[in-house]
Amino acid sequence: MKDSPDMPAAEVEQSQFVKNSVLYKEFLAEREEVLKHKWIESEKAGKDIGFEKALLDWIVKHRSSWREKRMKEARNNQTQSSGS
């Protein structure tokens, strides 16, 4: 999703909106965790397990605790910011 000089201004603005959205940032953070999990599990298996298998395994084993941790960190950051 790269902005190019040939893109109309409305498209560039929409692209920036998406990149700055909380949902997109959460998607990128979750994707990064899945890729880490893929690497670890592939090392254990001695071969590439593939993204889909890693994704499904990560969702089952780690997603809920990862989300809880992120929400807790976000709340703590909000508390610290408002207390300044």
Summary of the structure (lengths in Angstrom):
residues: 84
radius of gyration: 17.5
end to end distance: 36.1
largest distance: 49.3
contacts: 177
relative contact order: 0.08
helix: 80%
strand: 0%
